[in-house]
Amino acid sequence: MKEFSLKNKRIVVTGGAGFLGSHLVAELQKEKPAEIVVPRSSEFDLRKKQDAAKVVANADVVIHLAANVGGIGYNQEHPAELFYDNLLMGTHVLHESYKAGVKKFVGIGTICAYPKYTPVPFKEEDLWNGYPEETNAPYGLAKKMLLVQSQAYQDQYNYPAIYLLPTNLYGPKDNFNPESSHVIPALIRKFVEAKDANASEVTVWGTGAPTREFLFVEDAARAIVLATKHYNSPEPVNLGSNFEISIAELAHTIGDAVGYSGKVIFDTSKPDGQPRRKINTSRAEQGFGFVSEVTFAKGLKKTVEWYRSQAK
């Protein structure tokens, strides 16, 4: 398959100022594009058709990362907003990209789109075999509609739109806000604050039994660039690391990484979320040669060091 070169292209990255977006922009710059455009939410509301049209005008490539997203607690408190915001953003950005003649559209989905009880490791073929875990279903289903739309536009218009499903990401520049952060940044902040305060214990949500697969953000950015250049199929693609860890082990590992020596307590009154998450990554390897490179130990060390450097 012929490579889609990004050299001298005008690339629009929605959400490009965010966590994954900032790393992706850095990775894209290596391809020597003519311009990378990062629309800001203060100027453009992608839930509005006319704003989406302005953002994608004259683009060669659109990579749609922009999302309203958070952890379990945030999902429980904002289900309607999560559904509405993500559905409209995806719908408008893809449709306006098609209308504007954008040469390649890359939609970024979410592992939350998978059914609550999916055979492990998750294979892309299992994506429609059940309902997502309840706490993140509105977000997961809204993002999943971007896959339906991508495939419909490929089918009817032969439009080059692809859809990628990254597993849980972590790394420097992550969101460490306790109101909306995901598990790794939330725990890093908790353990760092507990260590600094000499707290005797740290409380972690849930039983600790669920497992998660984590992908270092720089690996994810590299995967997106590879897919943009080499992948054209309408079939969705998982992006992961083949590394699975329980929340309990994760908590203790993060505690050790920040030098916390107190006790870890699990609040079983809080929800666990999906019981287990590990994905099959063979399609990404076969489709565009992506294999993760950063080990969890190395990635976690980098993430903790970055957070500590920001807290000073």
N, C-alpha and C positions, 0 to 999 in steps of 0.2 A: 504494500500500500504506500502510495506517495506521501511523503511528509508534508504537513501543512506548516509552512515556514511562518514564524512570527516576526521575522526581520522586516523592519520598515512598516509594520502594521500599526494601526491605531487601535489600541486595546482599552476597552472600558471594563473596570472592575468595580461592580457595585459592592459595597461593604469593604472596599479596599483600604479603608483607614482602621478597620477592626483588627482583631486578633489574628485570624488566619489571613485576612486580606493584606496586612502589612508585610507578612512573610512572603505571600504570593507575589506582591509587587516587586519585592527584592529579587525573587527568583526570575520573574519575567524580564527584568532589566538585563539579565545575562543574554537574552535572546536578541538584544539590540532592536527593539521596536521603535517606530517613529515617535510614538507617544503613548503613555499610559495615563488614562483619565480616571480619577477617583472622585465620583460625585459625592457631595456631602449632604447628609440628611437635613442639615440646617438650610440648604438651598433647594433641595429636591425631595418631594414626598413620592416615593415610588408606588404608593398605593393609588396615586392619581395617574390616569392614562396619559395626560398631557405632559406630566413631569417625566414619566418613563420614556416617552417619545423624544423629549429634549435630550435626555441622558444618552440614548443610543444613536442619535443622529450622527452620521458620518463615521461610525465605528466599523472596523473590519472584524473585530472579535469582541464579544461580550461574555464576560465570566460573571455569573450572578451568584454572589456570596451573601448579599444583604439579607438579614433575617432578624426577627424579634425572637430571642432565644434566651433560655436560662436553665437553671437546675430544677429539681423536683419541686421544691417549695414555690418557686416562681411559676412553674407550670400549673400548680394547683390553684394559685391565686389569680392567674390571668388566662384561663383557657380560651375565652372568647376573643380577646385581643390577639393571642397567638395564632388562632385559626384565621381570623379576618386579615390581619396584617400580612402574614406569610403567603396566604392564598392570593391576595390581590397583587402583592409585589411580583411574585413569580408569573402570574397570568399576564400582567401588563408588560413586564420587561421582555418576556419571550415574544409576545405578540408584536410589540413595537419593533423588536429586533428583526423579526421576519418581514414586517412591512418596510423597514428601512433598508433591506437588502444586506444585513450584516452577514458576513461570510461564514461565521462559526459561532454557535451559541453553546456555552458550557454551563449547565445548571448543577448547583451543588445541593444535594439532598441531605438526608440525615439517617443515621442508624435507628432512630426512633420510629422510622416508618415500618420497621419489621413487626410481624405479629408478636404478641406477648410471649407465646410459647412456640418458638421456632427451633427446629432441630439444629443442634450445634455441630459444626460451625455453620453459621448462617450462609446459605447460598442464595444468589440473586433470584433463582427460580422459586424460592419460598416466600417472596415478598408479599404475595397476595393470598397466602394460605391462612388468614386469620386477622383478628383485630389487634391493633397495637396495645401496649401496656397503657392502662387507663390514664395515669397521671400525665403522660406526654402524647396521648392520641390526637388531640386537636392540632398540636404543632406537627407531629409526624405525618398526619393525613394531609394537612395543607401543603406541606413540602412534597408529599408523594404525588399530588396533583400535577406538579411540574413535570414529573416523569410521564404521566398520561398525556399531558399537553405536548411534550417533546416528541413522543412517539406518534401522536396524531398529526403533528406538523411534518414529521418525516414521511409518514404514510401518504398524506394528501398532497403536500407541497414539495416533497423530496427535500425538506429543509434540514441542513446539517446541525441538528441539536443533539447534544449528548448529556448524560445524567450520571453523576458520580455520588457514591454513598460513603462518605468518610465515617469511620468509627469515632469514638470519643477522642478529641484532640487535647493536647496539653503542651505547654512550653512557655518561653519568655513572651511577655506582653499579653498574657491571658487575662481574663476578667477575674479580679480577686475581690470584687464587691460581694460581701456575704449575703446580700439580698437576692442576687441573680447568678452567682458563679456556679460552675460545675464542680464535681467532687474533688479533683486534684487541687485546683487553686484554693477551694474552700478549706480543705484540710491543711494545706501548707500554711495558710494564714492562721488557722486555729492553733496549730502546733507552734508556730513561731511566736504568736502572742502569748500562748501558755508558757513557753520557755522563758520569754522575757519577763513575765509576771511571776515566775516561780510557782505556777498553779500546780496543784497536786494531781489533777485529773483533766482529761479532755473528753467531751461527749461527742460521739459520732452517731449520725442518724441511722436507724434501721438495725438489723440483726448482725450485719457484717458478712452474711452468707453469700449475697449476690456476687457475681463476677463481672468484670468489665475488661474489654480490650482497649488499649490506649495507643494512639499513634502520635509521634512527635510532630509538632506543627511544621517544622522545616521539611520533613519527609512528605507531609500532606501537600505542601506547596509544590514540591518537586513532582509529585504524582499528577497534580492538576495540569502542570505545564506539559508533561509527557502525554497525557490524555488529549490535551488540546491539539498537540502536534500530530499524534499518531492514531487516535481512535475516532471512528465515525459511525459505529453501530448504534442502533436505537436501544439496544439492551443496556440496562443499568449496570454499573460496575462498583463493587465494594473496594474501598481503600482502607487497608489495615496493616497491622504489624505482626500478626500471629502470636501476640503475647497476651495472655489472660491472667488476671490476678483477682483474688477476692477482695471485697471492700475491707474486711478485717485485716488481711495481710497488707493491703495498701496503706491503711491507717498506721500500722506499726512501722512499715517501711518509711513512710514520710516522717513519722516521729523520730526514727533513727537518723534520717537524713538531716533533720534540723537540730539534732542533739537534745531532744526532749526525753527525760527519763521518768516522767510521772506515769500515772495509770490511764488506760484507755477504756472508756465506758461506752456501751452501745445502748442507745435509746430505742428499745423495740416497739415503742408506741408510734414511732415515725415510720413512714412507708419505705420499702426497700427499692421500689421501682422494678424494672424487668429482672427476672431471676438470674438470667445468664446472658452474656453477650460475648460471642467470639465469632468472627466471620471467616469465610472462605475467601482467599485473596487470589485464587488461581486465574480468574478472568483478567485481572489487572496485569498480572505477570505475562500472561499469554497475549493480551490485547495491545499493551504498550510498554512492556518491559519493566513495570514498576515492582520493586521489592524494597521494603523499608530497610534503612541502614543504621539508624540511631537506636542503640539499646535503651531499655527503660531506665537502667541505672544511670547512664550518661545523660539521658534526657531530663530525668528528675533532678539530677545535680545542677544542670544548667538552669532549670526552672526555679529551683530554690535560690540559687545564687542571684538570679535576676530579681526575684521578689525582694530579697534582702537588700540589694543595691538600691531599689526604689524606695524602700522603707526608711532609709537613712536620712 
